[in-house]
Amino acid sequence: METKKQEVCEKLIRSTLGEELLVREVMTRDVITVSKYESVLKVADTLAEKNISGLPVMDRHNRVVGIITQADILSVLGLGRENTFKDVLKSMLGEPLPRRRMGDVVGDIMTYPAIFIRPEATIAEAVRIMDDRKIRRLTVIDDKNNLLGILTRADILKAVIRMLK
């Protein structure tokens, strides 16, 4: 009987956890950003060095205008998001890949517009947005459109694990 009660409690916790956690409690606050005029090569180096998959892109007024991701950079090489592993193997054998992006600066290849969320939103809302848009991160902004942080799937996973322990 105790096991059944524990299972019911665990299901209840899991079903309400996303509604209880707020974006501001989970987001990464110390965010590395890049300018839309930054060199793609320099950003690729930063992503690799810091072991992160994407960065907010800022305009000259310090507003978020997009996101630059590993996938965006790989698209310059012809390895776009839509390409499968099979496509990559074919490419290695000399077959061309479709829709190659071109550009030397971030603004040429970034994903835009950036998708935003407010810090008072729930994690459940964030997950729905990420799922609907098929994205892996959201920029967190205040009511004046200032960047407050970034929320990634990894941030959410870490928070959920902390709550369930």
BAMI-634916 format. One record per residue: chain; x, y, z of N, C-alpha, C in turn; residue in one letter. Coordinates in nm, 4 decimals, padded with zeros to 6 digits. Last residue first. Layout:
<atoms>
   ch         nX         nY         nZ        caX        caY        caZ         cX         cY         cZ   aa
    A          X          Y          Z          X          Y          Z          X          Y          Z    A
...
</atoms>
This chain:
<atoms>
   ch         nX         nY         nZ        caX        caY        caZ         cX         cY         cZ   aa
    A    01.4810    01.5297   -00.6201    01.5709    01.4628   -00.5239    01.5258    01.4893   -00.3815    K
    A    01.3229    01.6878   -00.7759    01.2773    01.5511   -00.7515    01.3655    01.4751   -00.6519    L
    A    01.4618    01.9272   -00.8014    01.3325    01.9266   -00.7324    01.2868    01.7842   -00.6951    M
    A    01.6857    01.8496   -00.9536    01.7030    01.9049   -00.8171    01.5727    01.8947   -00.7382    R
    A    01.5553    01.7776   -01.1925    01.6272    01.6744   -01.1144    01.6471    01.7216   -00.9710    I
    A    01.4640    02.0279   -01.2699    01.3678    01.9209   -01.2414    01.4335    01.8120   -01.1576    V
    A    01.7061    02.1622   -01.3138    01.6114    02.2103   -01.2121    01.5123    02.1011   -01.1729    A
    A    01.8199    02.0158   -01.5259    01.8904    02.0266   -01.3973    01.7943    02.0676   -01.2855    K
    A    01.6249    02.0635   -01.7265    01.6511    01.9284   -01.6784    01.7194    01.9306   -01.5415    L
    A    01.6539    02.3405   -01.7627    01.5262    02.2838   -01.7167    01.5480    02.1458   -01.6577    I
    A    01.9147    02.3584   -01.8597    01.8757    02.4307   -01.7375    01.7497    02.3699   -01.6773    D
    A    01.8888    02.2088   -02.0972    01.9749    02.1588   -01.9897    01.9427    02.2275   -01.8567    A
    A    01.7314    02.3748   -02.2501    01.6750    02.2466   -02.2068    01.7571    02.1887   -02.0930    R
    A    01.7805    02.7116   -02.1265    01.8069    02.5998   -02.2160    01.7383    02.4739   -02.1644    T
    A    01.7443    03.0490   -02.1193    01.6884    02.9264   -02.0635    01.7085    02.8162   -02.1661    L
    A    01.9300    03.3327   -02.0272    01.8928    03.2377   -02.1311    01.8436    03.1119   -02.0614    I
    A    01.8746    03.6744   -01.9208    01.9352    03.5421   -01.9159    01.8960    03.4597   -02.0363    G
    A    01.8007    03.9318   -01.9694    01.8204    03.8917   -01.8303    01.8928    03.7588   -01.8191    L
    A    01.8123    04.1953   -02.1926    01.8450    04.0546   -02.1738    01.8732    04.0266   -02.0263    L
    A    01.5372    04.4163   -02.2117    01.6763    04.3940   -02.1718    01.6972    04.2450   -02.1491    N
    A    01.2759    04.4950   -02.2679    01.3504    04.4167   -02.3673    01.4999    04.4045   -02.3388    N
    A    01.1402    04.5857   -02.0585    01.2076    04.6889   -02.1400    01.2951    04.6241   -02.2479    K
    A    01.0549    04.3659   -01.9215    00.9525    04.4435   -01.9933    01.0109    04.5581   -02.0755    D
    A    01.3279    04.1340   -01.9923    01.2354    04.2049   -01.9045    01.1375    04.2870   -01.9884    D
    A    01.3903    03.8039   -02.1315    01.3982    03.9503   -02.1326    01.2988    04.0103   -02.0342    I
    A    01.5666    03.5268   -02.2236    01.4797    03.5798   -02.1183    01.5002    03.7304   -02.1134    V
    A    01.5619    03.3172   -02.5041    01.6228    03.4322   -02.4377    01.5199    03.4881   -02.3395    T
    A    01.5658    02.9641   -02.5041    01.4870    03.0877   -02.5105    01.5664    03.1993   -02.4449    L
    A    01.6515    02.6657   -02.6863    01.6812    02.7703   -02.5885    01.5904    02.8902   -02.6111    R
    A    01.5827    02.4922   -02.8837    01.6480    02.4368   -02.7654    01.6784    02.5388   -02.6572    R
    A    01.2829    02.4473   -03.0818    01.4067    02.5157   -03.0464    01.4589    02.4622   -02.9141    I
    A    01.0251    02.4054   -03.1935    01.1358    02.3127   -03.2188    01.2716    02.3808   -03.1979    K
    A    00.8048    02.5445   -03.1238    00.8968    02.6101   -03.2181    01.0141    02.5218   -03.2585    R
    A    00.6834    02.3656   -02.9435    00.6088    02.4172   -03.0591    00.7015    02.4737   -03.1663    D
    A    00.8943    02.3331   -02.7548    00.8412    02.2190   -02.8296    00.7691    02.2660   -02.9560    D
    A    00.9255    02.5912   -02.6557    01.0386    02.5207   -02.7152    00.9912    02.4056   -02.8035    M
    A    00.6660    02.6341   -02.5543    00.7204    02.7196   -02.6607    00.8348    02.6485   -02.7328    I
    A    00.6535    02.4332   -02.3567    00.5569    02.4355   -02.4671    00.6087    02.5184   -02.5844    R
    A    00.8612    02.5158   -02.1885    00.8711    02.3868   -02.2573    00.7741    02.3811   -02.3751    V
    A    00.7526    02.7574   -02.0944    00.8779    02.7564   -02.1700    00.8922    02.6276   -02.2510    A
    A    00.5305    02.6653   -01.9510    00.5127    02.7542   -02.0670    00.6362    02.7515   -02.1562    E
    A    00.6665    02.5198   -01.7519    00.5717    02.4505   -01.8412    00.5468    02.5341   -01.9668    A
    A    00.7979    02.7194   -01.6172    00.8781    02.6268   -01.6973    00.7877    02.5502   -01.7937    I
    A    00.6183    03.0305   -01.6410    00.6476    02.9007   -01.5806    00.7334    02.8174   -01.6749    T
    A    00.7342    03.3732   -01.6329    00.6659    03.2608   -01.6985    00.7038    03.1308   -01.6276    A
    A    00.8909    03.5730   -01.5335    00.7808    03.5253   -01.4482    00.6995    03.4125   -01.5123    E
    A    01.0697    03.6399   -01.7357    01.1191    03.5658   -01.6190    01.0087    03.5113   -01.5293    P
    A    00.9452    03.5740   -02.0701    00.9590    03.6619   -01.9530    01.0016    03.5792   -01.8312    R
    A    01.1080    03.4924   -02.3751    01.0163    03.4562   -02.2672    01.0441    03.5514   -02.1512    I
    A    01.1558    03.4964   -02.7344    01.1712    03.5475   -02.5988    01.0726    03.4827   -02.5020    F
    A    01.3466    03.4065   -03.0060    01.2205    03.3787   -02.9364    01.2426    03.4114   -02.7888    I
    A    01.4903    03.6171   -03.2531    01.5044    03.5387   -03.1307    01.3660    03.5199   -03.0695    A
    A    01.3868    03.5855   -03.5996    01.4117    03.6611   -03.4766    01.4302    03.5664   -03.3588    P
    A    01.6906    03.4058   -03.6716    01.6204    03.5253   -03.6256    01.4744    03.5167   -03.6668    Y
    A    01.9998    03.2585   -03.6543    01.8566    03.2317   -03.6559    01.7869    03.3549   -03.5985    T
    A    02.2782    03.3797   -03.8547    02.2068    03.3551   -03.7281    02.0607    03.3187   -03.7544    M
    A    02.4172    03.4534   -04.0825    02.3766    03.3128   -04.0691    02.2956    03.2818   -03.9439    I
    A    02.4742    03.7255   -04.0838    02.4419    03.6596   -04.2105    02.3821    03.5207   -04.1918    D
    A    02.5500    03.7949   -03.8271    02.4225    03.8439   -03.8782    02.3786    03.7771   -04.0078    G
    A    02.8150    03.6880   -03.8104    02.7030    03.6245   -03.7406    02.5680    03.6661   -03.7994    V
    A    02.9947    03.6867   -04.1207    02.9592    03.7466   -03.9924    02.8300    03.6820   -03.9402    V
    A    03.0213    03.5571   -04.3568    03.1389    03.5587   -04.2692    03.1086    03.6161   -04.1319    D
    A    02.8100    03.3407   -04.5489    02.8363    03.4609   -04.4719    02.9562    03.4455   -04.3816    G
    A    02.5458    03.1252   -04.6501    02.6723    03.1914   -04.6798    02.6880    03.3140   -04.5904    M
    A    02.4078    02.7976   -04.6307    02.4080    02.9392   -04.5921    02.5452    02.9981   -04.6203    R
    A    02.2873    02.5699   -04.8648    02.4028    02.6117   -04.7875    02.3926    02.7607   -04.7573    R
    A    02.0806    02.3810   -04.9765    02.0625    02.5043   -04.8985    02.1784    02.5408   -04.8076    R
    A    02.1943    02.0308   -04.9873    02.1103    02.1443   -05.0254    02.1204    02.2624   -04.9293    P
    A    02.5188    01.8970   -05.0643    02.4073    01.9109   -04.9714    02.3261    02.0342   -05.0094    L
    A    02.6612    01.6894   -05.3244    02.6332    01.8195   -05.2620    02.5134    01.8132   -05.1664    P
    A    02.8749    01.4070   -05.2797    02.7444    01.4586   -05.3226    02.7158    01.5909   -05.2529    E
    A    03.1150    01.3068   -05.1726    03.1191    01.4004   -05.2834    02.9860    01.4539   -05.3330    G
    A    03.1177    01.1617   -04.9467    03.1485    01.0882   -05.0695    03.1393    01.1776   -05.1932    L
    A    03.0316    01.3399   -04.7655    03.1702    01.2962   -04.7531    03.2150    01.2193   -04.8773    M
    A    02.7657    01.3465   -04.8410    02.8490    01.4639   -04.8634    02.9966    01.4267   -04.8582    S
    A    02.6803    01.1019   -04.7430    02.6793    01.1248   -04.8878    02.7703    01.2422   -04.9232    K
    A    02.7012    01.1603   -04.4687    02.7850    01.0555   -04.5283    02.7928    01.0721   -04.6796    L
    A    02.5025    01.3567   -04.4502    02.6409    01.3912   -04.4181    02.7361    01.2890   -04.4790    V
    A    02.2759    01.2061   -04.5132    02.3156    01.3184   -04.5993    02.4618    01.3558   -04.5767    D
    A    02.2728    01.0358   -04.2894    02.2896    00.9785   -04.4227    02.3348    01.0863   -04.5219    K
    A    02.2076    01.2134   -04.0944    02.3402    01.1521   -04.0896    02.3733    01.0911   -04.2263    F
    A    02.0299    01.4798   -04.2624    02.0386    01.3601   -04.1798    02.1825    01.3105   -04.1782    T
    A    01.9584    01.8228   -04.2575    02.0375    01.7133   -04.3091    02.0458    01.5993   -04.2097    N
    A    01.8363    02.0369   -04.1430    01.7488    01.9404   -04.2092    01.8247    01.8191   -04.2605    E
    A    02.0418    02.1949   -04.0499    01.9566    02.1248   -03.9539    01.8763    02.0131   -04.0183    R
    A    02.3259    02.1540   -04.2785    02.2133    02.2211   -04.2159    02.1339    02.1333   -04.1226    G
    A    02.6090    02.1674   -04.3809    02.5510    02.0669   -04.2917    02.4372    02.1294   -04.2125    L
    A    02.7457    02.3545   -04.5175    02.6532    02.2725   -04.5938    02.5872    02.1650   -04.5106    G
    A    02.8870    02.5213   -04.3678    02.9636    02.4115   -04.4273    02.8752    02.3227   -04.5143    L
    A    02.6843    02.6708   -04.2745    02.7796    02.7374   -04.3633    02.8632    02.6315   -04.4362    V
    A    02.5675    02.4989   -04.0961    02.4979    02.5220   -04.2226    02.5872    02.5939   -04.3238    S
    A    02.7268    02.5157   -03.8735    02.7423    02.3980   -03.9590    02.6734    02.4162   -04.0935    L
    A    02.6168    02.7511   -03.7715    02.7552    02.7513   -03.8205    02.7797    02.6311   -03.9110    I
    A    02.3628    02.6623   -03.6988    02.3772    02.7740   -03.7928    02.5165    02.7736   -03.8547    D
    A    02.4308    02.4649   -03.5112    02.3631    02.4262   -03.6353    02.3735    02.5367   -03.7405    A
    A    02.5319    02.6179   -03.3037    02.6218    02.5273   -03.3742    02.5604    02.4879   -03.5088    Q
    A    02.3768    02.9450   -03.3387    02.3898    02.8101   -03.2837    02.4948    02.7312   -03.3609    T
    A    02.2724    03.2577   -03.2433    02.3674    03.1858   -03.3292    02.3945    03.0511   -03.2632    I
    A    01.9754    03.4408   -03.2504    02.0542    03.3391   -03.1809    02.1499    03.2804   -03.2840    I
    A    01.8736    03.7886   -03.2402    01.8739    03.6514   -03.2906    01.9532    03.5604   -03.2000    G
    A    01.8671    04.0259   -03.1118    01.8077    04.0219   -03.2456    01.8023    03.8801   -03.3023    V
    A    01.8565    04.1989   -02.8127    01.8670    04.0654   -02.8732    01.7948    04.0668   -03.0074    V
    A    02.0284    04.5098   -02.7957    01.9018    04.4347   -02.7953    01.9240    04.3014   -02.8635    R
    A    02.2323    04.7017   -02.8089    02.2344    04.5995   -02.7043    02.0990    04.5300   -02.6862    N
    A    02.2462    04.8455   -03.0317    02.1723    04.9080   -02.9213    02.1579    04.8123   -02.8030    H
    A    02.3624    04.6825   -03.2212    02.4468    04.7893   -03.1643    02.3775    04.8651   -03.0509    R
    A    02.2310    04.3583   -03.1204    02.2556    04.4645   -03.2175    02.3374    04.5752   -03.1497    D
    A    02.3355    04.0237   -03.0320    02.2926    04.1583   -02.9956    02.3187    04.2561   -03.1107    M
    A    02.2416    03.6922   -02.9957    02.3083    03.7893   -03.0825    02.2479    03.9266   -03.0551    V
    A    02.2994    03.4299   -02.7618    02.2180    03.5415   -02.8087    02.3030    03.6384   -02.8919    P
    A    02.4308    03.1107   -02.8667    02.4481    03.2383   -02.7976    02.3497    03.3419   -02.8498    L
    A    02.4725    02.7529   -02.8247    02.4134    02.8710   -02.8858    02.4301    02.9944   -02.7998    G
    A    02.6064    02.5462   -02.6972    02.5535    02.5215   -02.8316    02.4918    02.6439   -02.8985    S
    A    02.9249    02.5221   -02.5311    02.7850    02.5623   -02.5356    02.7362    02.5551   -02.6799    I
    A    03.2014    02.5058   -02.4610    03.1150    02.3874   -02.4663    02.9665    02.4239   -02.4521    N
    A    03.3806    02.7053   -02.4835    03.2937    02.7103   -02.3657    03.1987    02.5903   -02.3574    K
    A    03.5045    02.6327   -02.7285    03.5846    02.6529   -02.6076    03.4998    02.6455   -02.4807    E
    A    03.2882    02.6286   -02.9094    03.3668    02.5077   -02.8835    03.4424    02.5181   -02.7508    A
    A    03.2006    02.8956   -02.8975    03.1072    02.7856   -02.8703    03.1840    02.6584   -02.8339    L
    A    03.4393    03.0284   -02.9754    03.3799    03.0510   -02.8424    03.2860    02.9365   -02.8044    T
    A    03.4675    02.9348   -03.2402    03.5725    02.9082   -03.1424    03.5185    02.9232   -02.9998    D
    A    03.2402    03.0457   -03.3516    03.2558    02.8998   -03.3519    03.3599    02.8589   -03.2484    A
    A    03.3085    03.3155   -03.3261    03.1959    03.2619   -03.2486    03.2037    03.1090   -03.2420    V
    A    03.5193    03.3315   -03.5096    03.5436    03.3640   -03.3681    03.4324    03.3063   -03.2796    K
    A    03.3826    03.2644   -03.7476    03.4930    03.1812   -03.7000    03.5209    03.2047   -03.5520    L
    A    03.2086    03.4777   -03.7761    03.1542    03.3434   -03.7532    03.2620    03.2519   -03.6968    V
    A    03.2726    03.7883   -03.6208    03.3172    03.6857   -03.7151    03.2581    03.5494   -03.6774    S
    A    03.0039    04.0155   -03.5469    03.1166    03.9305   -03.5057    03.1481    03.8276   -03.6147    E
    A    02.7783    04.1557   -03.5843    02.8894    04.1879   -03.6737    03.0147    04.1051   -03.6445    Y
    A    02.6084    04.0981   -03.3856    02.5722    04.0461   -03.5173    02.6803    04.0733   -03.6205    K
    A    02.7981    04.0039   -03.0970    02.7448    04.1066   -03.1860    02.7081    04.0430   -03.3196    S
    A    02.7052    03.7795   -02.8334    02.7906    03.8202   -02.9449    02.7198    03.9280   -03.0255    V
    A    02.7248    03.6859   -02.4850    02.6534    03.7331   -02.6030    02.7545    03.7683   -02.7114    T
    A    02.6901    03.4734   -02.2146    02.7846    03.5251   -02.3132    02.7017    03.5668   -02.4335    I
    A    02.5270    03.5303   -01.9119    02.5158    03.4903   -02.0513    02.6245    03.5553   -02.1359    V
    A    02.4386    03.4491   -01.6243    02.5671    03.4967   -01.6750    02.5803    03.4502   -01.8202    D
    A    02.1979    03.3153   -01.5817    02.2026    03.4619   -01.5769    02.3308    03.5185   -01.6389    R
    A    01.9927    03.0651   -01.6890    02.1331    03.1011   -01.6729    02.1406    03.2529   -01.6827    T
    A    01.6819    02.9873   -01.5156    01.7622    03.0401   -01.6271    01.9085    03.0613   -01.5888    M
    A    01.5365    02.9245   -01.2881    01.6058    02.8179   -01.3591    01.7060    02.8698   -01.4625    V
    A    01.3922    03.1293   -01.1884    01.4549    03.0399   -01.0916    01.5485    02.9392   -01.1586    E
    A    01.2747    03.2503   -01.4084    01.3799    03.3240   -01.3364    01.4544    03.2367   -01.2354    R
    A    01.0731    03.0623   -01.4755    01.1900    03.0791   -01.5610    01.3035    03.1462   -01.4845    V
    A    00.9517    02.8744   -01.1962    00.9498    02.9917   -01.2824    01.0807    03.0018   -01.3604    L
    A    00.7702    02.5868   -01.1068    00.9005    02.6479   -01.1323    00.8869    02.7649   -01.2281    L
    A    00.5048    02.5031   -01.1187    00.5552    02.5662   -00.9973    00.6868    02.6398   -01.0193    E
    A    00.4586    02.3785   -01.3543    00.3748    02.4948   -01.3235    00.4263    02.5708   -01.2017    E
    A    00.6317    02.1639   -01.3466    00.6522    02.2666   -01.4491    00.5716    02.3919   -01.4247    G
    A    00.5118    02.0119   -01.1354    00.6452    02.0698   -01.1232    00.6687    02.1836   -01.2217    L
    A    00.2805    01.8709   -01.1632    00.2695    02.0121   -01.1260    00.4039    02.0841   -01.1227    T
    A    00.3474    01.6125   -01.2355    00.2471    01.6819   -01.3157    00.2380    01.8311   -01.2835    S
    A    00.5328    01.5311   -01.0436    00.5749    01.5468   -01.1832    00.4752    01.6286   -01.2631    R
    A    00.3663    01.5198   -00.8151    00.4820    01.6104   -00.8190    00.5217    01.6372   -00.9633    I
    A    00.1910    01.3170   -00.8955    00.1397    01.4501   -00.8660    00.2518    01.5533   -00.8733    L
    A    00.3674    01.0998   -00.9138    00.2956    01.1455   -01.0337    00.2422    01.2871   -01.0143    K
    A    00.4447    01.0791   -00.6434    00.5446    01.1104   -00.7462    00.4784    01.1612   -00.8733    E
    A    00.1992    01.0090   -00.5226    00.2665    01.1334   -00.4855    00.3680    01.1752   -00.5918    C
    A    00.1582    00.7585   -00.6433    00.0604    00.8655   -00.6636    00.1234    01.0007   -00.6322    V
    A    00.3817    00.6199   -00.5412    00.3657    00.6377   -00.6864    00.2697    00.7524   -00.7168    E
    A    00.3200    00.6203   -00.2672    00.4397    00.6890   -00.3132    00.4310    00.7165   -00.4634    Q
    A    00.0933    00.4570   -00.2709    00.0815    00.5948   -00.2229    00.2000    00.6783   -00.2721    K
    A    00.2129    00.2168   -00.3522    00.1086    00.2784   -00.4348    00.0928    00.4268   -00.3983    K
    A    00.3793    00.1664   -00.1325    00.4370    00.1860   -00.2661    00.3378    00.2564   -00.3579    T
    A    00.1964    00.1230    00.0747    00.2862    00.2377    00.0821    00.3470    00.2695   -00.0548    E
    A    00.0820   -00.1202    00.0000    00.0000    00.0000    00.0000    00.0860    00.1261    00.0000    M
</atoms>
